[in-house]
Structures are given as structure tokens and as C-alpha cells.
Amino acid sequence: MPSPPESETCSPLGARDVTDLAELVEHRESVQIGLTVEQVHRGFRDHSRTFVAVVDNGRYAGLISRAHLGVLLGTRYGFALHSEHPIQNHLLPGCLVATPATPLLDLLGQALSRAGEAFYQDVPLVDPEGRFLGIIPVPALVRAQSALVAEQFRLAEGQRQELLTKNQESFRSLHQLRQSQGRYETLFQHSPLAVALLNADGRIDTCNERLQAMFEGDGGAMPDLAGLMPPKHREAFVDLLRLHESGALASGSHADEFQLRLPAGSERLFKFHTSLVRETGQICTILQDITEQRAVERRMALSDKTALFESLAGGIAHELNNTLSPVLGYAELLTGRLEAAGDQAALLNYCQMITKSAQESVRIIRQLLQLSRPATMELRQVDLGAVLDEAVSIMRFRLRSSEAKLALQVPEGVRILADAVQIKQVLINLMINAIDAMEHTTRKDLQVRVAVRGAMAELSVQDTGHGIPPEKLNRIFDPFFTTKSAERGTGLGLSVCLGIVGQHRGEIAVSSVPGEGTVFTVLLPLALGQEPAAPEPAGSAQRLEPVAELAQLAPRLEVLVIDDEEYITSLVHELLRARLGCRVEQVHDGREAIQRLERAHFDLVITDIRMPGLDGFAVLGWIRDFRPALMPKVLVITGDSGSLPQDRELRALGVPALRKPFTSDELVAQCRELMTVT
């Protein structure tokens, strides 16, 4: 008799599938295959089993049930017909057989899926060799299934609880992620700074709205940042990206300054803050526009340098003017004495040489002062276009010889309040610099534009020359600093321009790209309202022809001379005594001067401005308050160059000023004019 088939199905329950089926065996009742049906039926009467196995020498042969035999022998005809038959002829067909290796779930699935009477048949258990091991009843299988279901419910509940816990953790993580994402979007999208994530080539992978707005002119396409930089900046930027990518930078972040040409055509300077995002290999870049900041810093630096230079130049001029005054004065006195003595040609020549050298020194001092404080201006309403036409006319030959192409953009009616001569000087200096800068370039385009910006006229001079290196831009307006060769320039032109523009309450700025060109921009106030009268320069008293001795004009007039330099007071004393016959008293500080004015009467007061202790303005203030009748008889002599605040204060007091060094004729003429005032 063949052995029952063995299942090859594996259960998905894993360890639970290998449960020992012998634990489910309820009994091991069996009958031998050689018995008759009647004999087996009588055996059922001796025990309460419903199913028993039929074995052949211990090997399982089939299954027989109490009910089946009852049906066979239940009638007289059936008993007569079947009682003597061998039991093997009446085995239950299609019985389910299991082995210890049969998976429990497979066995349950097969047993509980049987239909009809077969559903209630017990399951015999045999070993792999077919030996009978016992009977597993259906109720045992049902109980096993219930246990398995309960176990599955328990496992499912555990899995459900575990999944619930994981879901809660996932929810918390998702909530935190959303919060982080919200903070990121707030910082990234709403940052006032432009932020971008770059790949190793410098191309933008993603960016915030601020950076997108910068490139609206590109139709929304994000450009290659390196491609917007001038060559020198581009090389440095690419090297920086490579250092980030290789991890060679000691610190995680880096800051550097690069120039970008934006879609609108403007060039802006940005500070790039870069750091590597290791998780993605991208480079986080924050762009901060520092164009205006650097411009303000340059203007402040220029202002500081200008103030320092003005202070130094003014101090030097004051000392030299004081020193030169007696040289000129005594040389003139000596000349007069020699002329009176006669036949002193050699000595007269010496005196003339002294006078000429001193006058040349005065001219040099005035040129030095022009760098920081240009000469007193004659302000008028000036048509800027007309001034520009005159400057171009002067430069026409230079433009032709240099083969430069000049393009003018000048609207009509742009009027400024300025000194036309000085503004023309600024224009000529800027055009000369532009022409020189284009000397060795193939494209020589010079553009001069005039525009109105609010209350200011904007004048720009742009060339296509070699440009100015960034490290030299901050020094371009320094006196004696030049990028030209020694034979081409002295470094004073732009310094003079800076002084003139500042004197006009304007501004001058420069921007340059090496290899592409330079733009100088000048802002000057527009003329508003009626044309003002030209300011009368302090001390610009009408110059008279030299006068002869006029002692008879004002005999024995009392004059007080106040100056901290003794040789100045001595010179004035000698000139007034010799030329006008005055009685002169000398004092050397303001406090002593006020004491003398309190005690004595004077017909004329000559005072210096800059003195230790109480200065000349303190003396003038005392005279105005306590001797107002003497104010028309006061003359200021000063070695200062004539700064605007000082000139304004002197005009407010109504006091004329004579600049040192002065000639004897200038001093005598000024004193004579004051003496005739009633």
C-alpha cells in the first residue's frame, strides 16, 4: 500500500510552523489489515473511538470509522453481504494523512477546507516511512487553529501597538520637519540677502526670491555666477569653489568680494559668504550687495585725507607766508633806501632777486593750497552744456591727435551754480586722463553725459581705457599719486578736481573695471531761483597803484599792530612809520591787545587771525562789542589761505583782509583807504 503524500508547503508563520504534530495526537488505536468488517465493528463496541487506523505490520494502510461500518452492517442484507469482507475493502476514501514535517497551517487549511462528511474525519499521523503514529481528531485541529488565531491576534495587536508608536514618532518627526521646513522657507525665501545653492561649477541649483529678482532681466533663467564676473574675479571665484569641494579650507565658511554684471547692465560689488553643504555636495552662497557701502567708505576716506591734507597745507602755508612777508617787506624797504642813496646798481639787483624769489615762493604756495582749497569762487548760474562745449573746443586738437571718438549726451537747459572757469578745469582734467588711459587700446571711445538727478546735475566721463586696479582706486584722488609715468603726470590733476568739486558742495566718484575702462561721475548742485551776486572775496580790496609817502594825510595817527610773529609787527611798524608817518604800537597776543585797547585810543588796528591764546576773532569780537566806532578802522593780515568759514566770518564782521605775504604798496594802499573812512 503506498505511503500517504507529504506536503511541501511552507507556512508564513516561521517558527510557529514547526510545532510537533504529535502534541495533537489523541489516541493510537488501530486494527490489522487482515480483519473482517464484522471483527472491526465488534472492536468499536469495546471503545469509544470514532476513527481508527488500519495498519499492515505497523504501517498505515487507511482509515475506518464507526459510522461507516454501521452503515455497512446496519441492515440484514448489508450484514450478510459485507460482514465477512476484509476491512481493507472498505477503507474511507480520500483521507487526509499528515506527517510530523507537515506545516501546521497547511494541515489546518486542508483539514478545515474539506466538504461534507470528510470535514469530520480525523487525521492519521505517520512517519516518513509510513509507520502509524496516532490519530489527530478534528476538535484538536480546531483548538490548534483557535490557539493560532489567538496568537496571531496577539502578534497583530503587538504589531499594531508598535506601528502606533512608530506612527506617533513619525508624526512628531514630521511635525518637527515641517517646523524646520517652515523656518527654512522663512529664512531662505524672505531673507533680505540673496541666497543660492551652487554646484561645483558655480551654476545655481536653487535660490531664493531675492536672488531671482536680481536676474529678472534674464527671463527667469538662472545664470552662471562666474560668467557674470570680470576675468580676474572669475578665476578667484572658481578657485574658491574648488577649495570648498576638496575640503581644503580650514574653516567651513569663507567670505570674499566679487563683482557682478547684472542684467540691467550695472556692475555691483557683492560680498560672497560661502560654505559647503556636505550632505548634498552643494555650496551655500549668501550675496550681500556692498556697492554703496564701499562707495561711502571711499568717500569717507577721501574726506579724511582731504581734511588732513587741508590742515597740513594750511599750516605750512601759514608758516611760509609769515616767513616770506618780512623778506618781501624788508627787500622793498632796502630797495627804497638804495634808490634814495643812488649808484647802488649791484645792491639793487640783489634786492630785486630777493623780491622775485619770494614772489615765486608765494606762487608755489598758492598752487599747493589750490589742491585742498581752491581759490575763492565767483558763483554764477552757468549753463553746463556751454561750459562743456568750451572744454571740448579746447580739447579738440588733443582728441584728433589721439584718434579718440567723442560722444556727447547733453540735454539743454541744465544750469548749475558754479564758477565756470573751475568747472571747465575739472572737465579738461577728466578728459585728459581719459585720453591718456586709452593710448594703447584698440577701441578709443570717450563718452561725456549730462543728466539731472533730483536737485543735482550729474556729469559722467567714461573711457574704454586700461582701467584702474581695485587696490589703487582708494588712492586715485591722493595728491601726487598717479598711475601714469613720471613724464606724463604729477598726480595733482584729480586732487585739484576733488578740491574744486568739494568747494562747489558737490561729489566726485570713480568706478573702474581693469581692461574695460573707467567712469568718473561728478554731482553738482543745480541753480535754483535768482542768480546770486558773486561773493566778494575776503580781503579782495581794490588794489591801488603804489603811493608816495603820505605822512601829511594823517599826521601822527595811532596804529595798533597785533601779531604773534615779532618780525611781522616790526615790518608793519617800519612800513607805516616810513610811508605814512604813523605812531605804531606792537603787541603779540590777543589778551595784551585788548588790554591796550581798553587803556588807549587808536585810529587804526591791524591784527593777525591765528595767534596763541585769544586769536584775532576774539579781538574783533571785543572791538565790535565795546569799541564799535573802531570797526571800520580794522584791517586783518593773515597767512591763512582763506578758507570758506573764515571768509564768511570776516564778511559778516565787515572787515577787509590782506593775505600774507603782501607788498608794502598793498599794505599802504589798504591802510590809506581805511584812514579816509569817516
DRENDOKOL-895919 format. One record per residue (C-alpha): residue in one letter; x, y, z. Coordinates in steps of 0.001 Angstrom, whole numbers, plus 500000, padded with zeros to 6 digits. Layout:
# residues N
AXYZ ...
# end
This chain:
# residues 678
M500000500000500000 P501560503369499011 S502583505855501631 P500402508935502015 P501727512020500250 E503688514601502199 S503041518360501883 E505845520555500619 T504082523790501557 C505904526118503984 S503965528255506455 P504436532036506629 L504396531916510428 G508028530939510620 A508882529378513977 R505231528610514694 D505068526223511653 V507353523567513169 T505059522793516134 D505299518993516898 L502084517497515493 A502492514605517923 E501242517007520607 L497854516960518842 V497559513108518789 E494574511981520890 H494943508159520563 R496834505486518698 E494013502976518167 S494438500765515037 V493326497435513582 Q495187494988511407 I494515494931507773 G493613491190507798 L490490491576509978 T486983491350508600 V484429494082508682 E482468492322511444 Q485559491870513575 V486446495545513300 H482831496560514029 R482855494453517203 G486081496212518183 F484362499600518039 R481934498306520659 D484825497842523064 H485969501532522952 S484520504938522224 R486782505949519325 T485129507354516241 F488005506727513868 V490768504106513955 A493629503390511621 V494079500211509627 V497728499105509659 D499751496446507935 N502632495362510127 G502664498791511752 R502445500718508520 Y499440502889507928 A497055501407505327 G493949503506505707 L491261504913507987 I487925503419509065 S485125504980511130 R482434503702513468 A479746505403511401 H480930503967508130 L480882500385509450 G477462500964510979 V476118501950507588 L477612498780506008 L476198496374508624 G473088498246509654 T470655496106507654 R470146492345507427 Y471087492489503812 G474177494620504490 F475397492426507310 A475014489316505146 L476736490981502278 H479684492779503998 S480421491178507347 E482975488709506056 H484690491134503714 P488307492155504541 I488375495554506196 Q490821496844503578 N487961496711501048 H486023499341502947 L488617501992503894 L487435505594503847 P488369507145500507 G490456510306500153 C491515510530503789 L493866513288504793 V497198511995506132 A499851514083507920 T503491513581508801 P505485515321511562 A507004517521508824 T503635518767507599 P503299522511508417 L500544523075510917 L498928525794508857 D498902523596505763 L497326520785507753 L494706523120509197 G493996524574505791 Q493489521148504222 A491521519660507107 L489161522556507665 S488525523119503986 R487095519623503431 A483438519429502469 G480649517124503618 E481377514078505782 A485083514370505021 F485201517534507195 Y484636515417510329 Q487282512774509566 D490191512541511987 V493675512859510559 P496140509969510922 L499784510903511629 V502513508733510076 D506276508991509979 P508216509404506738 E508417505598506368 G504655505285506655 R504518503902510184 F501406504845512063 L501968507327514902 G498419508173516025 I495119509872515294 I494633513663515405 P490926514406515921 V489188517310514239 P488410519057517564 A492170519091518305 L492756520739514967 V490047523303515720 R491645524043519097 A495049524408517408 Q493554526791514921 S491947528817517706 A495280528987519508 L496966530091516327 V494320532740515698 A494729533989519262 E498491534087518806 Q498059535904515524 F495733538388517215 R498281538858519980 L501080539382517448 A498879541656515363 E497999543697518447 G501685543961519309 Q502440544986515760 R499568547455515881 Q500889548987519106 E504390549078517676 L503071550648514484 L501061553158516524 T504182554095518462 K506136554423515241 N503319556479513729 Q503388558799516719 E507145559124516436 S506779559667512698 F504109562304513358 R506378564094515816 S509282563837513394 L507084565061510542 H505839567943512699 Q509394568882513594 L510370568528509942 R507529570819508897 Q508552573340511544 S512133573157510327 Q510918573473506765 G508826576488507725 R511796578125509439 Y513963577274506445 E511475578764503985 T511132581869506153 L514880582330506353 F515567581245502777 Q512726582852500848 H512201586002502926 S515838586776503630 P516825590344502659 L520039588814501308 A520319586810498091 V520882583096498867 A521758580332496402 L522900576712496361 L525635576282493758 N527147573237492156 A530907572866491866 D530893574776488532 G529268577852490051 R525868577293488442 I522775577933490537 D520824574797491538 T518265576711493591 C517929580206495001 N515559582444496947 E513243585156495633 R515747587925496383 L518313586410494034 Q515674585685491389 A514676589355491428 M518265590313490634 F518106588356487359 E514611589250486160 G516180590611483001 D517295587074482038 G513719585816481636 G513879583817484856 A516841581676483773 M519419581340486498 P522856582261485116 D526329581043485858 L527579583464488528 A531185583026487423 G530170584070483905 L528944587438485226 M532310588311486760 P535278590096485189 P538120587667484344 K540218588319487451 H537277587855489815 R536056584825487855 E539352582960488322 A539408583677492050 F535761582590492427 V536283579281490592 D539376578586492724 L537291579232495854 L534618576739494738 R537295574104494112 L538744574643497575 H535276574130499096 E534700570981497048 S538050569475498050 G537596570397501719 A540907572247501697 L539520575299503538 A540453575263507203 S537112576766508277 G533723575712506983 S532757579185505747 H534541581836503752 A533875585473502792 D535252587302499791 E534262590171497483 F533405589720493804 Q531967591988491126 L528880591002489090 R527430592499485933 L523634592380486422 P521127592005483552 A520320595732483626 G523954596377482686 S525003597759486060 E528091596467487814 R527731595810491509 L530160594671494181 F528990591774496370 K530371590083499439 F530047586296498951 H529650584201502124 T530237580583501035 S530124577246502877 L529998573605501778 V526823571533502357 R528485568132502786 E525235566139502609 T524480567339499052 G527892568480497836 Q526444571930497093 I527944575256498111 C525640577577500044 T526283581153498949 I524917584344500510 L525340587501498402 Q525436590892500109 D525453593982497897 I528153596260499324 T528478598674496386 E527076601678498270 Q528893600696501465 R532263600687499697 A531418603961497950 V530598605585501304 E533812604192502785 R535804605601499853 R534121608997500233 M534823608988503961 A538437608014503327 L538755610783500728 S537126613235503108 D539545612267505879 K542508612540503532 T541275615876502199 A540784617251505709 L544251616046506729 F545844617484503604 E543978620771504027 S545163621013507619 L548775620250506662 A548767622517503611 G547068625344505510 G549537625090508375 I552540625014506042 A551182627935504015 H550558629975507179 E554111629484508391 L555696630163504984 N553543633207504357 N554554634635507723 T558187633911506912 L558050635402503428 S556275638580504493 P559324640226506089 V561518639020503189 L559359640916500711 G558771643858503016 Y562352644452504056 A563561643878500481 E561252646678499360 L562409648927502192 L566010648223501308 T565284648923497646 G563796652282498585 R566838653198500670 L569256652184497922 E567333654103495300 A567473657167497518 A571228656766498043 G571909656341494298 D574710654472492451 Q573943651143494107 A573093649122490989 A574551645831492263 L572763646029495579 L569540647000493834 N569882643899491666 Y570316641780494791 C567144643217496283 Q565232642579493085 M566420638932493085 I565278638564496688 T561883640029495799 K561496637821492713 S562397634642494616 A559981635479497405 Q557192636150494907 E557917632806493199 S557645631116496586 V554261632784497076 R553102631425493710 I554148627869494675 I552311628157497992 R549138629242496204 Q549389626247493869 L549775623973496878 L546699625480498522 Q544737625047495293 L544917621263495871 S542854621436499051 R541138624834498979 P540656626286495508 A540678630000495096 T537617631949496100 M534906631203493574 E532773633582491559 L529458631744491638 R527050632341488773 Q524213630487487121 V526117628574484462 D524844626520481527 L526692623243481993 G526342622416478300 A528042625692477335 V530920625019479756 L531284621543478299 D531343622948474747 E534180625284475702 A536138622437477310 V535629620250474203 S536770623114471988 I539999623367473981 M540475619579473790 R539610619234470075 F543214619010468864 R544112616543471605 L541110614379470664 R542078614349466975 S545711613523467635 S544761610634469921 E542151609312467406 A539594609107470216 K535884609186469334 L533908611627471472 A530187611085472123 L528231613807473937 Q524832613424475599 V523913616837476969 P520287617944477423 E519507621623477087 G518904623972479966 V520953622239482676 R522108625196484764 I524314624946487824 L525514627422490423 A529253627350489869 D532463629042488891 A532596628317485143 V536397628550484951 Q536909625994487706 I534288623553486348 K535939623837482938 Q539226622919484609 V537609619803486106 L536217618760482703 I539541619259480949 N541429617279483605 L538973614355483391 M539087614274479572 I542894614407479539 N543027611448481943 A540543609512479783 I542527610138476587 D545789609104478279 A544136605917479609 M543126604890476050 E546541605490474488 H547362601781473977 T543834600426473407 T542290599461470066 R538860600908470911 K539016604571471936 D535523605727472873 L535100608735475133 Q531557609379476347 V530531612513478249 R526972612547479587 V524958615132481495 A521750614220483341 V519587615642486106 R519278613624489321 G516887615385491680 A518495618645492785 M521866617691491296 A523383617723487834 E525242614500487073 L528248614697484768 S529983611449483775 V533180610948481762 Q533610607344480573 D536520605835478654 T537439602420477245 G540979602523478562 H543079600108480597 G541115600785483796 I542334601247487341 P543278598255489540 P540963597876492587 E543856598291495017 K544577601762493584 L541023603116493492 N541155604316497091 R544263606405496360 I543305607867492988 F542468611304494460 D545556611462496701 P547901614361495918 F550971613295493895 F549572609782493350 T549353608813489677 T549128605690487536 K550908607478484685 S554622607535484014 A556679610312485609 E556893612318482379 R553098612147481790 G551682613389485086 T552392614797488524 G549409613308490348 L547814616684491088 G545033616815488474 L542463614643490257 S543373616191493611 V542563619625492170 C539278618230490749 L538349616850494158 G539028620212495796 I537050622180493216 V534047619842493336 G534069619886497129 Q534232623693497083 H531054623621494965 R529298621383497534 G529361618519495081 E530727614986494918 I533094613101492627 A533321609312492405 V535091606743490245 S534322603173489176 S536603601059487025 V536987597567485586 P540599596686484689 G540844596043480969 E537420597559480218 G537502601219481245 T536775603866483867 V533870606177484692 F534262609417486661 T530956610823487950 V530597614402489205 L527500615682491033 L526963619466491193 P524016621412492690 L521516622790490202 A520913626546490133 L517598627380491794 G515848630786491913 Q517521634072491001 E521115634329490091 P523092635330493205 A525614638044493269 A529174636913493149 P530611636732496657 E533183639346497394 P536401637531498306 A537566638374501766 G540481640662501578 S539949641427497905 A540149645183498472 Q540783647136495338 R544441647219494570 L545757650741494166 E548823651951492445 P551834652371494726 V551594655577496701 A554195658020497729 E554888658999501287 L551680660483502699 A552638661459506171 Q550722664682505669 L547470662668505026 A547089661654508664 P549841663084510815 R550769661094513868 L547888658593513643 E547956655926516358 V548087652370514997 L547948649106516980 V549579646111515274 I548736642660516683 D550680639598515503 D552421636766517346 E555371636954514900 E557685639754516012 Y559258640264512581 I555760640820511120 T554918643515513652 S558354645069513125 L557877645087509348 V554410646691509576 H555765649170512111 E558598650205509806 L556378650439506695 L553716652563508394 R556275654786510070 A558302655288506895 R555436655565504392 L552629657137506434 G554365658653509416 C552192656777511908 R552940656096515537 V552793652292515879 E552443650101518948 Q553177646389518725 V551604643555520769 H551963639825520219 D548757638197521538 G545044638950521748 R544850639362525508 E547524642067525561 A545827643758522583 I542500644056524437 Q544290645471527479 R545926648163525296 L542595648937523582 E540961649438526984 R543586651976528062 A544344653921524881 H542799655402521739 F543836654057518305 D542968655295514834 L543741652004513093 V544041648363514230 I545915645768512188 T545571642225513536 D546508638685512640 I543874635906512925 R545757632819514034 M547506633520517360 P548012631520520558 G545591632208523396 L542983634745522283 D543019634804518454 G542181637644516071 F538434636827516015 A538316637289519802 V539885640743519385 L537436641621516581 G534524640479518741 W535686642695521623 I536025645718519322 R532547645129517867 D531013644935521347 F532988647624523203 R534522649904520509 P532021649683517604 A533198653013516177 L536625651454515617 M535317648529513484 P535576650416510140 K539230651097511004 V540293647452511390 L542437645509508893 V543168641789509107 I546503640425507901 T546732636635507787 G548936633881506493 D545942631531506093 S544843630601502592 G541310631881503051 S539052629001503998 L535344629443503406 P534332629555507118 Q536973632196507828 D535957634269504799 R532282634102505784 E533034635246509324 L535160638154508108 R532427639238505674 A529882639073508491 L532075641411510537 G532662643689507524 V536431643558507969 P538838643504504965 A541699641027504931 L545171641233503414 R546882637912502685 K550480637360503622 P552935637839502093 F551945641304500931 T553917644096499345 S554490647433501008 D552332649124498376 E549413646745499100 L549638647400502838 V549972651167502480 A547104651331499965 Q544800649341502253 C545692651462505300 R545249654674503308 E541768653562502253 L540760652789505855 M542173656069507145 T539959658035504762 V536805656292506047 T534718658728508099 
# end
